[in-house]
Amino acid sequence: MSNRRNFLQKSAIGSFLTAIGILPIAACSTTEKAVATVVNNSKRTKPIAIATWNQNEAATVAAWKVIAEGGSALDAVEQGVKVPEADPEDQSVGYGGRPDRDGKVTLDACIMDEKGNCGSVCFLQHIKHPISVARKVMEDTPHVILSGEGALQFALSKGFKKENLLTEASKKEYQEWLKNTEYKPVINIENHDTIGLLAIDQKGDISGACTTSGMAYKLHGRVGDSPIIGAGMFVDNEVGGAVATGVGEAVLKTLGSFLVVELMRQGRTPQAACEEAVNRIAKKQEFKDIQVGYLAINKAGEYGAYSIQPGFNFALNDVEGGKTEDAKSLL
Ligand code: ASP
């Protein structure tokens, strides 16, 4: 474990001990005091950063660092998901993502803040951080979604650099795939590492982000659930937030993340809401050979996760430190 991680975990544990009265607040750093005070003062607010898939631990650590330093949930989710976007080893997100059937890496991403503002890019090529372009769409335009060439031109006009995102490793796999050209998603292994990250900051505000290179070897032009507000991600600051991963078409057909948030609004726990959204897919569609996983938090910082197949997991950071957990599943 890196020193940085150790430090963050120790800081977080310190804050937690303070919050439950084991460590005096005076013994803590300013950041720890701030987080501890929030936890002490409001039963309804528990800062947290939580993301799909346990390999995204580093993303939740980066997001938690923003929150612990008093930053906004919006900054936290953006900084968090930029970690896998820049990681060439992560073949489902950003740089290093697996290409489509034409050998092109095309990216989808969206972001949403506590006021209900949102921005999204889809079918975007050549830009390493689509989440930051999505944030610019949200903040600098009157629109919600930009796609393809228009999204690229917009990104370039905002100073983003045009880059080759196809790494040698992903190119080699693609060349292997071309020998049979079979298009069949492999449950939990191929292209199911989309990151959806939700955060609650010290003020109790919630934001969410979702970013992916989508299903590997998809048709050129295909857009999945991940950049669609309400499908791959949805946040309502009064209620909570939800993110999705897995076969995007199944999520799109049920507008899964919006459904999860609405179920929480009606009183369900995050866990029960995720279960109902998975059950909805199972009731309406062929589901036995696909994976879909939902992850949700409510305004109190409680979380839940559920998937069709076993194997879905998630990573989180809060005042107690960082950890990963396996989700329960339908099958
Ligand atoms: N949901 C993403 C998509 O359909 C892929 C994934 O999460 O595996 O593009």
Residues whose N, C-alpha, C, O or C-beta is under 5 A from the ligand:
A	BS01	LIG	N191 H192 D193 T194 T212 G214 M215 G224 D225 S226 T245 G246 V247 G248 E249
